Amino acid sequence: MNRFVVIVDDTGSLPAEAEDLLGAADVDALAFRPERHVRWTDPTGRLHYAGWERGVDPGADTDHRGLVAWAGTPRPASGVWLADRRLVDLVRDELDRPGRSPGSPFADAHAVVRLRPDGTGEMATDPVGLHPLYTAEIDGRTVVGDRADLVAAVWSRLAGRPATKSLTGGAWMAFLGYHVGDVTGFDEVTVLPHDTHLEIGNGRVDAVAAPTV
């Protein structure tokens, strides 16, 4: 299990409160006690990742090429992966494949992250939105994560005030159990449409619609 949040920061400097949350081994917004904590920042100071993991398999990996992370269970959309390679290498190779179409190249419920040392990257969810991504913006910064309450917790540290709970979004989730439109349980946080591909660069996040089949 992996829960993560990414901050794309056009200012190049995060408030100390946000740094403290990203660097914490555990946070209140998680529904489990983490066994591993991954914190990564690119050399430009514009991309920040924090992930909290539990279980046998890691959900993030970093090396000189940057960071690859995922939540859920990414599987090949066609064919099978050979068992003689690490899952992280298989995921990284697929995300870096030249000429790949926008959107996630994987099947099953998942969200994937690819961040590079040059300040570029991408994020994507499964085509039917079984593992959605949530986002919020504040003062030239964009927060994206795979839990609405985690995104709200980061947003509140960036804004210097608590996120506002949404009565409408909370009621929809309580009675229906799924999102209606882009509303969540917080006014400042929205859920991204399924099969949305996010391109990251120059301190910006741009949503690119995946091609329909």
Solvent accessible surface area in square Angstrom, and as a share of the most:
residue,aa,sasa,rsa
1,M,107,0.48
2,N,5,0.03
3,R,48,0.17
4,F,0,0.00
5,V,0,0.00
6,V,0,0.00
7,I,0,0.00
8,V,1,0.00
9,D,0,0.00
10,D,73,0.38
11,T,75,0.43
12,G,41,0.39
13,S,71,0.46
14,L,19,0.10
15,P,37,0.23
16,A,70,0.54
17,E,105,0.47
18,A,0,0.00
19,E,66,0.29
20,D,100,0.52
21,L,12,0.06
22,L,1,0.00
23,G,43,0.41
24,A,32,0.25
25,A,72,0.56
26,D,64,0.33
27,V,19,0.11
28,D,153,0.79
29,A,19,0.15
30,L,18,0.09
31,A,86,0.66
32,F,21,0.09
33,R,189,0.69
34,P,20,0.13
35,E,113,0.51
36,R,81,0.30
37,H,54,0.24
38,V,32,0.19
39,R,75,0.27
40,W,32,0.11
41,T,56,0.33
42,D,4,0.02
43,P,113,0.71
44,T,69,0.40
45,G,18,0.17
46,R,81,0.29
47,L,0,0.00
48,H,9,0.04
49,Y,0,0.00
50,A,0,0.00
51,G,0,0.00
52,W,0,0.00
53,E,1,0.01
54,R,95,0.35
55,G,32,0.31
56,V,144,0.83
57,D,103,0.53
58,P,73,0.46
59,G,5,0.05
60,A,10,0.08
61,D,32,0.17
62,T,60,0.35
63,D,52,0.27
64,H,153,0.68
65,R,98,0.36
66,G,1,0.01
67,L,0,0.00
68,V,0,0.00
69,A,0,0.00
70,W,17,0.06
71,A,1,0.01
72,G,42,0.40
73,T,55,0.32
74,P,2,0.01
75,R,112,0.41
76,P,31,0.19
77,A,72,0.56
78,S,97,0.63
79,G,63,0.61
80,V,130,0.75
81,W,59,0.21
82,L,123,0.61
83,A,110,0.85
84,D,113,0.58
85,R,114,0.42
86,R,130,0.48
87,L,56,0.28
88,V,9,0.05
89,D,29,0.15
90,L,21,0.10
91,V,0,0.00
92,R,3,0.01
93,D,63,0.33
94,E,43,0.19
95,L,7,0.03
96,D,57,0.29
97,R,113,0.41
98,P,125,0.79
99,G,81,0.78
100,R,42,0.15
101,S,65,0.42
102,P,56,0.35
103,G,2,0.02
104,S,19,0.12
105,P,19,0.12
106,F,3,0.01
107,A,35,0.27
108,D,78,0.40
109,A,35,0.27
110,H,0,0.00
111,A,0,0.00
112,V,2,0.01
113,V,0,0.00
114,R,6,0.02
115,L,0,0.00
116,R,63,0.23
117,P,48,0.30
118,D,96,0.50
119,G,5,0.05
120,T,48,0.28
121,G,1,0.01
122,E,13,0.06
123,M,1,0.00
124,A,2,0.02
125,T,3,0.02
126,D,1,0.01
127,P,57,0.36
128,V,105,0.60
129,G,22,0.21
130,L,123,0.61
131,H,26,0.12
132,P,30,0.19
133,L,1,0.00
134,Y,21,0.08
135,T,22,0.13
136,A,4,0.03
137,E,129,0.58
138,I,24,0.12
139,D,101,0.52
140,G,53,0.51
141,R,28,0.10
142,T,20,0.12
143,V,0,0.00
144,V,1,0.00
145,G,0,0.00
146,D,8,0.04
147,R,66,0.24
148,A,18,0.14
149,D,40,0.21
150,L,0,0.00
151,V,0,0.00
152,A,4,0.03
153,A,19,0.15
154,V,1,0.00
155,W,9,0.03
156,S,17,0.11
157,R,98,0.36
158,L,11,0.05
159,A,21,0.16
160,G,69,0.66
161,R,131,0.48
162,P,110,0.69
163,A,20,0.16
164,T,71,0.42
165,K,153,0.65
166,S,16,0.10
167,L,161,0.80
168,T,83,0.48
169,G,0,0.00
170,G,31,0.30
171,A,46,0.35
172,W,104,0.36
173,M,69,0.31
174,A,83,0.64
175,F,173,0.72
176,L,75,0.37
177,G,55,0.53
178,Y,129,0.49
179,H,50,0.22
180,V,51,0.30
181,G,69,0.66
182,D,75,0.39
183,V,56,0.32
184,T,2,0.01
185,G,24,0.23
186,F,37,0.15
187,D,88,0.46
188,E,47,0.21
189,V,2,0.01
190,T,47,0.27
191,V,11,0.07
192,L,31,0.16
193,P,91,0.57
194,H,112,0.50
195,D,36,0.19
196,T,13,0.07
197,H,4,0.02
198,L,5,0.03
199,E,77,0.34
200,I,8,0.04
201,G,19,0.19
202,N,118,0.61
203,G,7,0.07
204,R,143,0.52
205,V,34,0.20
206,D,63,0.33
207,A,71,0.55
208,V,55,0.31
209,A,90,0.69
210,A,17,0.14
211,P,80,0.50
212,T,135,0.79
213,V,197,1.13
